[in-house]
Each structure stands twice: as structure tokens, then as C-alpha cells.
Amino acid sequence: MQYTIRTIRKDDITFLWEMLYESLFVPEGKEAFDKAIIKDPFISKYVDGWGREGDFGFIAMNNEDQPIGSITARFFNEDNKGFGYIDKDTPELGMAILNEFRGKGIGTALLNQLLEEAKKKGIRKLSLSVDPQNRAAVHLYKRFGFIEVGMVDTSITMVVNL
């Protein structure tokens, strides 16, 4: 499977909304979320107003130049916490890959790219929130050195030091 990775552009915002929906883990046999859930302020905050200071991320493109996955990092604060919020100096990572492209190393490549960029920006750690039933994602994050530091509702908060 051939793909390329590039920086997120303004014309990727629609795809970021699609990836936000894809990032919502649904256990096997459970009903998918209604698409309107991404407009919930607790969820929409991950894409709404994308491009503000500190936002960065990447898009994976297939060999037909179509987007197939994304990874983002965004800063939050005490007044606007994400699910994986640690502190105002730690951006929260979000990642999703279209279902048919999962398990092909794209998540690994996106995560490598984001971690390298974070280091270049002088960021000292990254956080994320993941459903513990999403074993593939948890395994991927642990491979990269993310450790569990807490729970918010039913999701694990993980952090990696860079």
C-alpha cells in the first residue's frame, strides 16, 4: 500500500471533521454514533476553528491523492479541556484512519511524523484519550512510549515524554 504524508492545509478541514467521527471508537457489535455527535461542543472542540495558534498535524494520502487518515495536535486549557487534557503546555493528539486502510502501518507513520514535529517545536510531552477496548490503538500508543496516567469517563488518558 503506497501513501504519502503531508501537512494539514485549510482545504482539509472537511476531512478533519470526517476523521473526528471516525476517531469515535465503537466496540464490535455496538451501534455506531449518530453523525451529529461531532457537533457536541465536547467533541467538536478538536476540529472547530482549526488553524489557530499551536495547531499542527498531518494527512495521509493514498496513491490516488485522496486523504485516508489524519493526526492532529491541539492545545487546550483549564477552561476548555479535551478528554486527554494534562495541562496547557501539553497538546492533545487525535488520530483516525479510514477503516479500509487500517492495519497497514499508516498510523505508525503518522505518529512518527507528529512526534518528530512536536520535538522540533520544543514540545516536551503529548497526551491523548483512548477507549481501553480499542486494543489496536492502545497497543500502538504503548509501542511509542505512551503510558496510562488516568481515566476520564470510560477513556484512558495517556502521555508520552519527548
SEMI-624440 format. One line per field, with one value per residue: residue number from 1; x, y, z of N, C-alpha, C in turn. Coordinates in pm, whole numbers, plus 50000, padded with zeros to 5 digits. Layout:
<recs>
tordren	NUM ...
n.X	X ...
n.Y	Y ...
n.Z	Z ...
ca.X	X ...
ca.Y	Y ...
ca.Z	Z ...
c.X	X ...
c.Y	Y ...
c.Z	Z ...
</recs>
This chain:
<recs>
tordren	1 2 3 4 5 6 7 8 9 10 11 12 13 14 15 16 17 18 19 20 21 22 23 24 25 26 27 28 29 30 31 32 33 34 35 36 37 38 39 40 41 42 43 44 45 46 47 48 49 50 51 52 53 54 55 56 57 58 59 60 61 62 63 64 65 66 67 68 69 70 71 72 73 74 75 76 77 78 79 80 81 82 83 84 85 86 87 88 89 90 91 92 93 94 95 96 97 98 99 100 101 102 103 104 105 106 107 108 109 110 111 112 113 114 115 116 117 118 119 120 121 122 123 124 125 126 127 128 129 130 131 132 133 134 135 136 137 138 139 140 141 142 143 144 145 146 147 148 149 150 151 152 153 154 155 156 157 158 159 160 161 162
n.X	50085 50077 50141 50142 50254 50151 50153 49872 49632 49431 49219 49166 48989 48721 48769 48899 48683 48541 48727 48726 48481 48533 48721 48587 48551 48381 48273 48286 47986 47829 47611 47679 47770 47545 47589 47568 47687 47941 47911 47866 47976 48181 48310 48340 48533 48780 48822 48690 48742 48995 49341 49419 49656 49928 49810 49876 49944 49901 49819 49745 49779 49642 49764 49611 49581 49394 49265 49330 49372 49436 49631 49640 49742 49660 49638 49487 49310 49258 48997 48884 48899 49030 48945 49172 49320 49604 49772 49808 50034 50070 49999 49708 49670 49507 49384 49292 49205 49075 48856 48904 49174 49315 49558 49778 50014 49995 49907 50127 50321 50207 50206 50483 50563 50422 50528 50796 50768 50658 50876 51057 50926 50975 50813 50739 50590 50314 49963 49678 49353 49197 48982 48977 48898 48972 49191 49393 49471 49557 49772 49941 49999 50131 50358 50496 50573 50385 50220 49978 49797 49566 49201 48919 48587 48501 48741 49094 49354 49654 50009 50308 50649 50870
n.Y	49881 50202 50531 50879 51134 51446 51792 51929 52122 52421 52342 52090 52074 51977 51704 51659 51684 51455 51262 51308 51200 50933 50872 50811 50552 50249 49968 49627 49498 49690 49974 50231 50575 50854 51072 51340 51375 51481 51751 51816 52022 51920 51744 51859 52051 51958 52001 52234 52561 52506 52558 52753 52924 52716 52476 52174 51920 51621 51470 51159 51043 50853 50667 50773 51031 51087 51168 50959 50928 51094 51292 51490 51766 51956 52236 52279 52432 52507 52607 52495 52202 51909 51559 51413 51588 51729 51949 52304 52326 52094 51947 51783 51481 51363 51103 50931 50681 50590 50315 50101 50127 50070 49902 49887 50014 50287 50442 50420 50554 50812 50881 50878 51096 51310 51309 51371 51629 51761 51749 51915 52154 52201 52089 51918 51701 51487 51427 51202 51058 50749 50477 50198 49956 49972 49810 49788 50053 50129 49954 50045 50308 50250 50122 50341 50458 50583 50622 50511 50746 50811 50818 50933 50953 50681 50647 50604 50815 50898 50961 51077 51134 51351
n.Z	50000 49896 50011 50099 50324 50436 50546 50723 50550 50488 50320 50406 50614 50605 50574 50818 50993 50918 50997 51270 51342 51269 51460 51689 51891 51840 51992 51875 51746 51862 51822 51586 51650 51617 51345 51410 51652 51641 51647 51906 52166 52337 52178 51924 51967 51897 51628 51551 51441 51341 51285 51447 51663 51741 51660 51488 51242 51036 50719 50573 50248 49982 49689 49492 49550 49749 50070 50351 50618 50933 51163 51448 51656 51932 52144 52461 52741 53094 53098 52879 52840 52681 52634 52696 52847 53004 53080 53007 52851 52715 52422 52288 52126 51834 51632 51334 51098 50787 50782 50594 50546 50770 50980 50815 50865 50851 51066 51237 51082 51067 51338 51397 51237 51357 51619 51567 51461 51683 51858 51718 51754 52014 52204 52501 52590 52493 52499 52508 52455 52487 52414 52625 52517 52256 52144 51945 51899 52159 52189 51981 52075 52315 52214 52123 52353 52512 52823 53061 53248 53376 53399 53217 53230 53042 52916 52867 52970 52821 52816 52660 52703 52542
ca.X	50000 50155 50076 50232 50207 50176 50099 49731 49605 49296 49119 49149 48900 48607 48821 48924 48554 48514 48818 48681 48377 48600 48802 48500 48556 48257 48306 48222 47851 47756 47562 47761 47717 47481 47691 47552 47765 48062 47877 47864 48092 48288 48378 48373 48649 48902 48837 48632 48840 49128 49437 49456 49795 49968 49756 49956 49909 49935 49720 49796 49711 49670 49832 49516 49578 49277 49302 49288 49392 49490 49677 49641 49781 49595 49648 49365 49342 49170 48859 48840 48978 48998 48929 49304 49389 49702 49797 49803 50157 50074 49893 49639 49677 49390 49422 49195 49234 48957 48852 48965 49319 49376 49641 49875 50130 49972 49904 50266 50388 50152 50253 50624 50570 50374 50623 50913 50730 50644 51012 51110 50858 51014 50708 50804 50508 50185 49864 49569 49247 49165 48896 49058 48858 49036 49320 49494 49522 49632 49899 50022 50048 50230 50482 50562 50613 50276 50185 49849 49810 49437 49079 48813 48471 48541 48861 49226 49441 49792 50107 50444 50751 50952
ca.Y	50000 50325 50652 50988 51213 51589 51881 51968 52251 52472 52266 51958 52085 51884 51570 51651 51655 51313 51184 51321 51098 50802 50850 50769 50406 50175 49826 49534 49460 49806 50064 50350 50702 50940 51165 51472 51381 51563 51892 51834 52105 51843 51669 51949 52134 51901 52050 52367 52669 52451 52651 52853 52916 52592 52357 52115 51782 51564 51390 51052 51043 50731 50696 50845 51164 51102 51155 50831 50932 51220 51302 51631 51802 52084 52279 52317 52497 52473 52646 52423 52079 51794 51436 51371 51709 51719 52088 52394 52314 51961 51932 51656 51415 51295 51031 50838 50630 50526 50174 50010 50149 50040 49782 49890 50093 50431 50503 50427 50660 50941 50908 50914 51232 51406 51317 51445 51771 51812 51769 52034 52270 52214 52036 51820 51581 51484 51344 51154 50984 50631 50377 50079 49844 49991 49746 49818 50189 50127 49885 50138 50417 50193 50100 50472 50506 50645 50549 50547 50835 50834 50786 51033 50872 50542 50651 50613 50926 50852 51067 51039 51238 51357
ca.Z	50000 49888 50060 50136 50439 50419 50648 50707 50486 50513 50245 50469 50730 50589 50603 50963 51057 50891 51081 51408 51358 51261 51581 51798 51892 51860 52010 51784 51783 51914 51719 51563 51696 51520 51292 51473 51776 51624 51673 52051 52200 52398 52071 51813 52003 51838 51490 51537 51436 51314 51227 51548 51705 51808 51593 51381 51213 50906 50646 50488 50117 49905 49562 49405 49609 49834 50211 50410 50762 50985 51302 51486 51792 51964 52283 52533 52868 53206 53067 52760 52846 52598 52714 52740 52895 53112 53117 52891 52772 52654 52322 52284 51996 51781 51510 51277 50965 50730 50820 50496 50539 50899 50986 50705 50905 50832 51200 51283 51006 51111 51475 51384 51181 51457 51730 51518 51451 51820 51910 51651 51810 52154 52291 52589 52602 52424 52566 52425 52522 52405 52477 52656 52430 52126 52174 51842 51925 52286 52160 51902 52160 52409 52136 52110 52485 52588 52945 53118 53364 53439 53325 53210 53193 53011 52833 52929 52933 52807 52793 52621 52719 52420
c.X	50089 50073 50184 50170 50247 50111 49952 49724 49462 49189 49099 49045 48782 48651 48850 48794 48518 48601 48781 48573 48439 48676 48719 48487 48420 48295 48227 48083 47767 47715 47651 47691 47642 47586 47685 47636 47889 48036 47862 47990 48209 48369 48425 48498 48779 48927 48790 48740 48981 49215 49473 49601 49822 49916 49857 49914 49937 49820 49795 49712 49744 49732 49739 49493 49449 49320 49246 49306 49449 49540 49690 49694 49726 49609 49510 49407 49240 49023 48800 48921 48931 48986 49063 49387 49481 49730 49804 49926 50169 49963 49834 49634 49543 49428 49308 49240 49106 48967 48926 49116 49389 49458 49747 49997 50112 49969 50044 50339 50338 50204 50401 50638 50531 50473 50749 50885 50717 50781 51074 51051 50893 50908 50767 50723 50378 50092 49760 49468 49208 49076 48979 49020 48919 49181 49430 49556 49605 49769 49994 50081 50152 50363 50563 50597 50506 50246 50050 49870 49676 49323 48988 48693 48517 48670 48988 49294 49583 49882 50238 50534 50841 51096
c.Y	50124 50443 50755 51060 51358 51667 51912 52107 52294 52390 52124 51959 51989 51742 51554 51624 51507 51225 51194 51216 50958 50769 50803 50617 50346 50027 49738 49495 49575 49896 50188 50474 50771 51042 51303 51486 51470 51711 51920 51913 52029 51764 51764 52033 52083 51950 52194 52475 52622 52555 52762 52829 52786 52466 52306 51970 51745 51481 51282 51050 50912 50768 50759 50987 51192 51085 51026 50827 51066 51202 51450 51646 51941 52111 52315 52386 52458 52503 52569 52295 51978 51671 51386 51486 51678 51858 52172 52385 52181 51948 51790 51605 51355 51226 50942 50801 50565 50376 50082 50024 50120 49911 49775 49975 50243 50503 50521 50542 50798 50978 50946 51059 51336 51420 51393 51594 51834 51840 51895 52161 52290 52167 51921 51693 51599 51396 51298 51084 50869 50537 50252 49957 49855 49941 49778 49956 50192 50064 49977 50247 50367 50166 50228 50532 50578 50557 50600 50633 50863 50790 50909 50960 50729 50536 50667 50742 50873 50971 51006 51159 51234 51389
c.Z	50000 49938 50088 50255 50415 50533 50618 50647 50518 50441 50298 50582 50721 50621 50752 51039 51038 50981 51229 51435 51359 51390 51700 51796 51924 51874 51913 51836 51838 51798 51710 51617 51582 51474 51359 51599 51762 51643 51823 52089 52263 52294 51960 51840 51942 51694 51474 51542 51407 51245 51325 51591 51781 51741 51490 51361 51069 50851 50568 50362 50045 49771 49458 49458 49686 49980 50271 50562 50804 51127 51332 51628 51817 52113 52338 52663 52973 53177 52951 52748 52742 52689 52768 52796 53013 53168 52990 52801 52698 52551 52326 52140 51961 51652 51465 51136 50913 50749 50723 50484 50671 50891 50878 50737 50893 50966 51257 51214 51049 51249 51476 51340 51286 51573 51689 51511 51590 51881 51850 51710 51958 52252 52372 52610 52524 52505 52465 52514 52431 52484 52503 52572 52290 52138 52072 51867 52053 52263 52082 51992 52260 52339 52125 52245 52563 52709 52996 53242 53432 53350 53327 53152 53166 52929 52916 52880 52933 52774 52748 52645 52596 52451
</recs>
